[in-house]
Amino acid sequence: MLSQYYTVKQEGSHEITIQKSRFICHMKRVTTEEEAQQFIQDIKKQHWNATHNCSAYLIGERDQFQKANDDGEPSGTAGVPMLEVLKKRGLKDTVVVVTRYFGGIKLGAGGLVRAYGKSVSEALNELGTVKRTLMAVMHTTVDYTWLGKLENELRSSVYLLKEIHYADMVEIETFVEEAQTEAFTEWMTELTNGQADIRAGETTYLEEDVE
């Protein structure tokens, strides 16, 4: 699992008009080629009467699954420029389909490249992207006498307090980047004079909006 990566924030679409042609960019976060292909087919069914439904996707930790399809536009003028926008933004696990309704004015090869690239770029600006960081949930169990101190220290630290459970002892759950779990354990042990039970729990991705 990647320690950190970027992807599209949400599924959605955004439309622009260039020289009377409508360009509607649809995008979605996916984790498999099957999901990407299904999304492309769904958009094609939805816009069956469009002039073109061009597509591109980038999937996998090392971008091992990537594809660009011009869907009848001149070779290299649609799918590849769309894919290039995803790469330039550093996105992963993302599929995009740009539906074009021809408006009667030909754009030429250069114009098409710019139009399809702009369609994807503006849709990403509109729908947003996120940074996903792999976090371990650290469980710290202590006597109640430590709660006030630990809560204050955590809230002013680089670590993110997740939840506090109150039982016979108090259990504090904290999000910690995987690379920092050892440093967190040492820090917490020092804060509590070795009186805390600290263990690593499940790992999960935390999402943060990219401006």
N, C-alpha and C positions, 0 to 999 in steps of 0.2 A: 504493500500500500504506500502510495506517495505521502510524504510528510506534509506536502502543501501543493495545491494546484488551483487554477482558476477555471470557472465555467459560467454558463449563462444562469442568471438568477431565477428566471421563471419562463414557463411556456407562454407564448403569445405571438402577436403579429403587429406589423407596423407598415403603413402604406405611404409611398411617395409618388409624385407624378413628374416624369421627365419627358419633355417634348410630346405631351399628350398621351404617352404610354403610362399605364398604371403598373407600378412595381410593388407587390405586396410580399414582404419578407415574413415568413413564419419560422419560429425556432423553438427548440425544446432541448432539455437535458436528457441524455440517454446513456446507457452503459453497455449496450450490445449493438452489433450491426443489425440484428433482427428488429430491435426497437426502432432504429433509424430508418430502416427500409419500410417498416409499417407506417411510420409517421409520414414518409414521402408519399406512399400510396394513398394514405388518408387525405392528404392535401390535394393530390391529383384527382381523387374522386370528388372532392368538394369543389374544385375549380376545373372541372372536366372541359369546360368551354373556353379556358384560357388559351392564349397563343403558345405559351411555354410555361413549364413548371421545372425550373432548373434547381439542382440540389447539390449539397456538399455536406460531408460530416467528418469529424475527427474524434476517434475513440481509442481509449487505452492509455496506460501509464506512459508508454513510449510512442504514442500516436500510431500504434501499429495497424490500426484500421482507419483508413482515410480514403475518401472517394469524392470525385467531382463529376457532375453530369450536366451537359449543356442543353439537353432536351430539345435539340433541333436548332438552337442558336449556332452561329459559326463557331467552329472548334476553338476552344480556349478562351472564349469571350464571356462566359457566364460562370460555370461551375468552378473553374480554377481561381478566378478573381474572388469568388465567394469564400473558397477554402483559404486563400491567402489572408483574408481579413481575420479569420479565426486564428490562424497561425501568428499573425502580427500581434493580436491581442493576448496570445499565450493561452488560449482556451483549450480545454479538453472536454471529452464526453458531450459534444454539442452537434446537433444536426440543424441545418437551415435549408429552407425551400423558398425560392423567390418565384412568385407567380407573376407573369407578365401578360397584361392585356394590351395588345398593340394599338397605338393611337393614330397610325397612319403616316408617321414621320420616321424614316430610317435613321438610325444613329451612327452606323458605321462601326467597324471593329473596335476602335478606340473608345467611341462613345458607349458601346455596350459594356466594355470592361469597366469603365468608370461608373456606369449606371448600376450594374450588379454589385460592385464593390460598395458603392455608396448606400445601396439599399440595405445590405447586411450591417454596415457600420452604423447607420442611423437607427436601425432596429435594436442593436446592442445598446446604444446610448439610451434608447427609450425604455427597453425592458430591464436593463441593468445586468451587471456581472458580479460574481462573488468570489472571494478567496476562501477556499476550504482548507482548514488546518487540522491535521490529525492530532487528537488529544487523548491522553490517558486520564481516566477519572481516578484520582487518588482519594483513598478513604482513610481519614485520620480519626482514631477513637481516643478520647481523653476524658479525664474527670471534669466535672462541671466548673471547677475552680479555674481551669485554663481557658474557658470559652471566650470571655471578654477580651483577653490579651490576644488570642489567636485570631479572633474575628477582626480586630483592629489591624493586626499585622497583615492579614490576608487582603483586606480591602485596600491597603496602601502598597501592596506588592504587585509584581508582574503577573501573578497567578490569578485565575478567575474563580471566585467562589460559586459553586453550583447549588449546593443545598446543605441544610443542617438538620440532622435527625436527633430528636430528643427522646432518650430512653433511660435505662439505668445509667448509662454513660452517654456522652454526646458524641455523635459521629458527624464529621465535617467532610463533605465531598467537594473536591476542587478539580477544575480542569487544568491540566499541566501538559505542555508540549512533550511528546515522547522523549525527545532528546534531553529534557530537563528533569525527568523523574528522579534521577539520582540526586541532583542538586536540591530538589524540593525535599526529598526525604532527609537529607543532611540538615537542611535549614530548619525543618519542623522538629527534628530530633533535638537540635540545639536550643530552639525556643522553649521546648517543654522539658529540658534537662533529662531527656531520654525516657520520659514518662508517657509517651504516646505510642499507640499501636498504629503503624502506618503500612498500608498495603495498596498495591496497584490493582485497579479494577478493569472494567471494559474500556475499549478504545472507541472513539467516535469522532466524526468530523464536525468541527464548528465552522459556521459560515459568517463571513463578514462582508458587508457591502463594499464594493470598490467604487470610489468616487469617479 
